Amino acid sequence: MAAGYYDIEIEQGANYSQTVNFTDSSGVTIDLSTYSSGSMQIRESSESSSSLIDLTTANGRITLAQSDPNITLALSATETAALDFDHAKYDLEVVASGGEVTKILRGNVKLIREITK
């Protein structure tokens, strides 16, 4: 199954939270609580050698669950305040306990610059 396409916006200096529901071809929510990890990288381009920020289950920025919505992405206001780009790219992957990697989403990221500081 090909990854879905979804553009996101992050407001600099504010908490960011986004929920995603990963379903099977019948539209049934997949229980991700048994998956070993999830990861998302935001990069200036798909060719960039380093990421601007990493969201993973290990660093607590991604939470996997068994019910709808089954993926939560989160960044603190401090973390978004440190971001310094206008437009970037991302993709989101989950890893099954057996090691199978599934790309769920991909798209563009727009950083909405903070005015009030």
C-alpha positions as CSV (number, residue, x, y, z in Angstrom):
1,M,0.0,0.0,0.0
2,A,1.4,3.4,-1.0
3,A,1.8,6.0,1.7
4,G,-0.8,8.7,2.0
5,Y,0.0,12.3,1.2
6,Y,-0.8,15.0,3.7
7,D,0.7,18.5,4.2
8,I,1.2,19.8,7.7
9,E,1.7,23.2,9.3
10,I,3.6,23.8,12.5
11,E,3.2,27.1,14.3
12,Q,6.6,28.2,15.6
13,G,6.6,28.8,19.4
14,A,3.4,26.9,20.0
15,N,2.7,23.3,21.0
16,Y,2.1,21.0,18.0
17,S,-0.1,18.0,18.2
18,Q,-1.4,15.9,15.3
19,T,-3.3,12.7,15.3
20,V,-3.2,10.1,12.5
21,N,-5.3,7.0,12.0
22,F,-3.6,4.2,10.2
23,T,-6.2,1.7,8.8
24,D,-6.2,-1.4,6.7
25,S,-7.7,-1.6,3.2
26,S,-11.2,-2.2,4.8
27,G,-10.9,1.0,6.8
28,V,-10.4,-0.9,10.1
29,T,-8.0,0.8,12.6
30,I,-4.7,-1.2,12.9
31,D,-3.7,-1.9,16.5
32,L,-0.2,-0.3,16.6
33,S,0.4,-1.1,20.3
34,T,2.3,-4.2,19.3
35,Y,4.5,-2.3,16.8
36,S,8.1,-1.8,18.0
37,S,8.5,1.9,16.9
38,G,7.5,4.9,14.8
39,S,9.7,7.6,13.3
40,M,9.3,10.8,11.3
41,Q,12.0,13.1,10.0
42,I,11.5,16.6,8.8
43,R,14.2,17.6,6.2
44,E,14.7,20.6,4.0
45,S,14.5,18.3,1.0
46,S,14.4,14.6,0.3
47,E,18.1,14.8,-0.6
48,S,19.2,16.6,2.6
49,S,21.8,14.7,4.5
50,S,20.5,15.7,8.0
51,S,17.1,16.2,9.5
52,L,15.7,19.4,11.0
53,I,14.0,17.5,13.7
54,D,13.2,13.9,14.5
55,L,10.0,12.6,16.0
56,T,10.3,9.0,17.3
57,T,8.6,6.7,19.8
58,A,12.0,6.6,21.6
59,N,12.1,10.4,22.2
60,G,8.4,10.6,23.1
61,R,7.4,12.7,20.1
62,I,5.4,9.8,18.6
63,T,2.9,7.7,20.5
64,L,1.4,4.5,19.0
65,A,-1.9,3.1,20.3
66,Q,-4.5,0.4,19.6
67,S,-7.5,2.6,18.9
68,D,-8.6,5.5,16.6
69,P,-6.5,7.7,16.4
70,N,-3.7,5.3,16.7
71,I,-0.7,7.7,16.1
72,T,-0.1,10.9,17.9
73,L,2.7,13.3,16.9
74,A,3.7,16.0,19.4
75,L,6.3,18.8,19.8
76,S,6.5,21.3,22.7
77,A,6.4,25.0,22.3
78,T,10.1,25.1,23.1
79,E,10.8,22.6,20.4
80,T,8.8,24.4,17.7
81,A,10.4,27.8,18.7
82,A,13.8,26.3,17.8
83,L,12.8,25.3,14.3
84,D,14.2,27.5,11.6
85,F,12.9,26.8,8.1
86,D,10.1,28.0,5.8
87,H,9.2,24.8,3.9
88,A,10.4,21.2,4.3
89,K,9.5,17.6,3.6
90,Y,8.6,14.7,5.9
91,D,7.6,11.1,6.0
92,L,6.2,8.9,8.8
93,E,7.0,5.2,9.2
94,V,6.1,2.5,11.7
95,V,8.1,-0.7,12.4
96,A,6.3,-3.9,13.2
97,S,7.7,-6.2,15.9
98,G,9.1,-8.5,13.2
99,G,11.0,-5.6,11.6
100,E,8.7,-4.8,8.6
101,V,8.8,-1.0,7.9
102,T,5.6,0.6,6.6
103,K,5.6,4.2,5.3
104,I,2.2,5.7,6.4
105,L,2.4,9.4,5.3
106,R,4.5,11.8,3.4
107,G,4.2,15.4,2.4
108,N,5.3,19.0,2.9
109,V,5.8,20.9,6.1
110,K,5.2,24.7,6.4
111,L,6.5,26.5,9.4
112,I,4.3,29.4,10.4
113,R,6.7,31.9,11.9
114,E,6.1,33.3,15.3
115,I,5.3,37.0,15.6
116,T,4.7,37.4,19.3
117,K,7.9,36.5,21.2
